[in-house]
């Protein structure tokens, strides 16, 4: 029902910035809370940031608070993750996720996933 496609990943030096985009298909994008998860090499998926359906409420994992900003454009059916002051620990595949309800930090509660975009931060 919902297709998600991430873009914007790449190689960046520590201290740099990067903006990830997630383009959503379907006609009901505004009904979904959105989130970004990431999976570092050898690790499980971890929650990064979430945003409510109307964009009024955002949540961030502790390691990215103050550095990452999640936003959404319901008219354009897109969600973004602005990343700054990147550190090597941010290196991971970043996944866009959608849930038909309240934003979730739980991997198992996600309804739809994108295929991910790789972010590599060099020191």
ChimeraX commands (.cxc) that place a marker at each C-alpha (Angstrom):
marker #1 position 0.00,0.00,0.00 radius 0.5
marker #1 position 2.88,2.35,0.79 radius 0.5
marker #1 position 6.23,2.33,-0.97 radius 0.5
marker #1 position 9.20,4.17,0.49 radius 0.5
marker #1 position 12.39,5.11,-1.33 radius 0.5
marker #1 position 15.33,6.66,0.48 radius 0.5
marker #1 position 18.02,8.81,-1.07 radius 0.5
marker #1 position 20.80,11.15,-0.05 radius 0.5
marker #1 position 23.26,8.77,1.54 radius 0.5
marker #1 position 26.94,8.94,0.81 radius 0.5
marker #1 position 30.43,9.36,2.19 radius 0.5
marker #1 position 31.11,12.31,4.44 radius 0.5
marker #1 position 33.88,13.31,6.82 radius 0.5
marker #1 position 33.30,13.58,10.53 radius 0.5
marker #1 position 31.82,16.95,11.37 radius 0.5
marker #1 position 30.03,17.17,8.07 radius 0.5
marker #1 position 26.35,17.26,7.21 radius 0.5
marker #1 position 24.04,15.19,5.08 radius 0.5
marker #1 position 20.34,15.28,4.28 radius 0.5
marker #1 position 18.40,12.10,3.70 radius 0.5
marker #1 position 15.12,12.04,1.84 radius 0.5
marker #1 position 12.34,9.49,1.77 radius 0.5
marker #1 position 9.78,9.64,-1.01 radius 0.5
marker #1 position 6.49,7.88,-0.35 radius 0.5
marker #1 position 3.93,6.55,-2.77 radius 0.5
marker #1 position 0.25,6.06,-2.10 radius 0.5
marker #1 position -2.60,8.43,-1.34 radius 0.5
marker #1 position -2.64,8.26,2.45 radius 0.5
marker #1 position 0.83,9.43,3.46 radius 0.5
marker #1 position -0.54,11.84,6.04 radius 0.5
marker #1 position -2.15,8.92,7.90 radius 0.5
marker #1 position 1.24,7.44,8.75 radius 0.5
marker #1 position 3.64,8.30,11.46 radius 0.5
marker #1 position 7.13,8.19,10.01 radius 0.5
marker #1 position 10.50,7.26,11.37 radius 0.5
marker #1 position 14.11,6.68,10.52 radius 0.5
marker #1 position 15.95,3.60,11.69 radius 0.5
marker #1 position 19.53,2.65,11.04 radius 0.5
marker #1 position 21.57,-0.51,10.97 radius 0.5
marker #1 position 25.28,-0.27,11.55 radius 0.5
marker #1 position 27.63,-3.04,10.43 radius 0.5
marker #1 position 27.14,-6.09,12.62 radius 0.5
marker #1 position 24.33,-4.50,14.61 radius 0.5
marker #1 position 20.56,-4.65,14.74 radius 0.5
marker #1 position 18.20,-1.96,13.57 radius 0.5
marker #1 position 17.98,0.95,15.95 radius 0.5
marker #1 position 15.53,3.81,16.15 radius 0.5
marker #1 position 16.90,7.18,15.10 radius 0.5
marker #1 position 14.03,9.65,14.85 radius 0.5
marker #1 position 10.27,9.71,14.52 radius 0.5
marker #1 position 7.61,12.21,13.57 radius 0.5
marker #1 position 3.86,12.26,14.09 radius 0.5
marker #1 position 1.34,12.27,11.28 radius 0.5
marker #1 position 0.96,16.04,11.25 radius 0.5
marker #1 position 4.61,16.71,11.99 radius 0.5
marker #1 position 3.82,18.32,15.32 radius 0.5
marker #1 position 5.68,15.85,17.50 radius 0.5
marker #1 position 9.18,14.52,16.98 radius 0.5
marker #1 position 11.30,11.99,18.83 radius 0.5
marker #1 position 15.01,11.35,18.73 radius 0.5
marker #1 position 17.32,8.69,19.99 radius 0.5
marker #1 position 19.78,10.01,22.54 radius 0.5
marker #1 position 22.88,9.66,20.32 radius 0.5
marker #1 position 21.44,12.00,17.69 radius 0.5
marker #1 position 19.62,14.56,19.81 radius 0.5
marker #1 position 20.75,18.05,18.95 radius 0.5
marker #1 position 22.41,16.89,15.74 radius 0.5
marker #1 position 19.63,15.35,13.63 radius 0.5
marker #1 position 16.33,16.89,12.61 radius 0.5
marker #1 position 13.41,14.95,11.19 radius 0.5
marker #1 position 10.75,16.71,9.16 radius 0.5
marker #1 position 7.96,15.85,6.75 radius 0.5
marker #1 position 6.11,17.36,3.84 radius 0.5
marker #1 position 2.69,15.76,3.61 radius 0.5
marker #1 position 1.78,17.60,0.42 radius 0.5
marker #1 position 4.94,16.36,-1.22 radius 0.5
marker #1 position 4.70,12.96,0.50 radius 0.5
marker #1 position 8.22,13.01,1.81 radius 0.5
marker #1 position 10.12,12.77,5.05 radius 0.5
marker #1 position 13.62,14.10,5.65 radius 0.5
marker #1 position 16.47,13.60,8.05 radius 0.5
marker #1 position 18.90,16.48,8.29 radius 0.5
marker #1 position 22.11,15.27,9.88 radius 0.5
marker #1 position 24.90,17.52,11.09 radius 0.5
marker #1 position 28.05,17.12,13.17 radius 0.5
marker #1 position 28.28,13.58,11.92 radius 0.5
marker #1 position 30.52,11.13,13.72 radius 0.5
marker #1 position 31.85,7.74,12.61 radius 0.5
marker #1 position 29.33,6.06,14.92 radius 0.5
marker #1 position 26.60,7.36,12.62 radius 0.5
marker #1 position 27.82,5.07,9.85 radius 0.5
marker #1 position 24.93,2.80,8.95 radius 0.5
marker #1 position 22.28,1.99,6.43 radius 0.5
marker #1 position 19.42,4.37,7.13 radius 0.5
marker #1 position 15.88,3.12,6.58 radius 0.5
marker #1 position 12.69,5.09,6.20 radius 0.5
marker #1 position 9.73,3.53,8.00 radius 0.5
marker #1 position 5.99,4.11,8.13 radius 0.5
marker #1 position 3.37,3.11,10.66 radius 0.5
marker #1 position -0.37,3.55,10.39 radius 0.5
marker #1 position -0.72,5.18,13.78 radius 0.5
marker #1 position 1.41,6.73,16.46 radius 0.5
marker #1 position 5.13,6.97,15.91 radius 0.5
marker #1 position 7.00,3.94,17.16 radius 0.5
marker #1 position 10.51,3.23,18.35 radius 0.5
marker #1 position 9.96,-0.50,17.92 radius 0.5
marker #1 position 11.17,-2.29,14.84 radius 0.5
marker #1 position 8.37,-4.85,15.00 radius 0.5
marker #1 position 5.66,-2.17,14.96 radius 0.5
marker #1 position 6.67,-0.75,11.60 radius 0.5
marker #1 position 4.24,-1.40,8.77 radius 0.5
marker #1 position 6.36,-0.42,5.77 radius 0.5
marker #1 position 10.07,-0.14,5.12 radius 0.5
marker #1 position 12.25,1.39,2.48 radius 0.5
marker #1 position 15.30,-0.44,1.23 radius 0.5
marker #1 position 17.73,1.93,2.88 radius 0.5
marker #1 position 20.49,4.34,1.95 radius 0.5
marker #1 position 24.07,4.00,3.14 radius 0.5
marker #1 position 25.72,6.75,5.16 radius 0.5
marker #1 position 29.44,6.41,5.77 radius 0.5
marker #1 position 31.22,8.85,8.07 radius 0.5
marker #1 position 35.00,8.83,7.95 radius 0.5
marker #1 position 37.26,10.08,10.72 radius 0.5
marker link #1:1,2 radius 0.2
marker link #1:2,3 radius 0.2
marker link #1:3,4 radius 0.2
marker link #1:4,5 radius 0.2
marker link #1:5,6 radius 0.2
marker link #1:6,7 radius 0.2
marker link #1:7,8 radius 0.2
marker link #1:8,9 radius 0.2
marker link #1:9,10 radius 0.2
marker link #1:10,11 radius 0.2
marker link #1:11,12 radius 0.2
marker link #1:12,13 radius 0.2
marker link #1:13,14 radius 0.2
marker link #1:14,15 radius 0.2
marker link #1:15,16 radius 0.2
marker link #1:16,17 radius 0.2
marker link #1:17,18 radius 0.2
marker link #1:18,19 radius 0.2
marker link #1:19,20 radius 0.2
marker link #1:20,21 radius 0.2
marker link #1:21,22 radius 0.2
marker link #1:22,23 radius 0.2
marker link #1:23,24 radius 0.2
marker link #1:24,25 radius 0.2
marker link #1:25,26 radius 0.2
marker link #1:26,27 radius 0.2
marker link #1:27,28 radius 0.2
marker link #1:28,29 radius 0.2
marker link #1:29,30 radius 0.2
marker link #1:30,31 radius 0.2
marker link #1:31,32 radius 0.2
marker link #1:32,33 radius 0.2
marker link #1:33,34 radius 0.2
marker link #1:34,35 radius 0.2
marker link #1:35,36 radius 0.2
marker link #1:36,37 radius 0.2
marker link #1:37,38 radius 0.2
marker link #1:38,39 radius 0.2
marker link #1:39,40 radius 0.2
marker link #1:40,41 radius 0.2
marker link #1:41,42 radius 0.2
marker link #1:42,43 radius 0.2
marker link #1:43,44 radius 0.2
marker link #1:44,45 radius 0.2
marker link #1:45,46 radius 0.2
marker link #1:46,47 radius 0.2
marker link #1:47,48 radius 0.2
marker link #1:48,49 radius 0.2
marker link #1:49,50 radius 0.2
marker link #1:50,51 radius 0.2
marker link #1:51,52 radius 0.2
marker link #1:52,53 radius 0.2
marker link #1:53,54 radius 0.2
marker link #1:54,55 radius 0.2
marker link #1:55,56 radius 0.2
marker link #1:56,57 radius 0.2
marker link #1:57,58 radius 0.2
marker link #1:58,59 radius 0.2
marker link #1:59,60 radius 0.2
marker link #1:60,61 radius 0.2
marker link #1:61,62 radius 0.2
marker link #1:62,63 radius 0.2
marker link #1:63,64 radius 0.2
marker link #1:64,65 radius 0.2
marker link #1:65,66 radius 0.2
marker link #1:66,67 radius 0.2
marker link #1:67,68 radius 0.2
marker link #1:68,69 radius 0.2
marker link #1:69,70 radius 0.2
marker link #1:70,71 radius 0.2
marker link #1:71,72 radius 0.2
marker link #1:72,73 radius 0.2
marker link #1:73,74 radius 0.2
marker link #1:74,75 radius 0.2
marker link #1:75,76 radius 0.2
marker link #1:76,77 radius 0.2
marker link #1:77,78 radius 0.2
marker link #1:78,79 radius 0.2
marker link #1:79,80 radius 0.2
marker link #1:80,81 radius 0.2
marker link #1:81,82 radius 0.2
marker link #1:82,83 radius 0.2
marker link #1:83,84 radius 0.2
marker link #1:84,85 radius 0.2
marker link #1:85,86 radius 0.2
marker link #1:86,87 radius 0.2
marker link #1:87,88 radius 0.2
marker link #1:88,89 radius 0.2
marker link #1:89,90 radius 0.2
marker link #1:90,91 radius 0.2
marker link #1:91,92 radius 0.2
marker link #1:92,93 radius 0.2
marker link #1:93,94 radius 0.2
marker link #1:94,95 radius 0.2
marker link #1:95,96 radius 0.2
marker link #1:96,97 radius 0.2
marker link #1:97,98 radius 0.2
marker link #1:98,99 radius 0.2
marker link #1:99,100 radius 0.2
marker link #1:100,101 radius 0.2
marker link #1:101,102 radius 0.2
marker link #1:102,103 radius 0.2
marker link #1:103,104 radius 0.2
marker link #1:104,105 radius 0.2
marker link #1:105,106 radius 0.2
marker link #1:106,107 radius 0.2
marker link #1:107,108 radius 0.2
marker link #1:108,109 radius 0.2
marker link #1:109,110 radius 0.2
marker link #1:110,111 radius 0.2
marker link #1:111,112 radius 0.2
marker link #1:112,113 radius 0.2
marker link #1:113,114 radius 0.2
marker link #1:114,115 radius 0.2
marker link #1:115,116 radius 0.2
marker link #1:116,117 radius 0.2
marker link #1:117,118 radius 0.2
marker link #1:118,119 radius 0.2
marker link #1:119,120 radius 0.2
marker link #1:120,121 radius 0.2
marker link #1:121,122 radius 0.2
marker link #1:122,123 radius 0.2
view
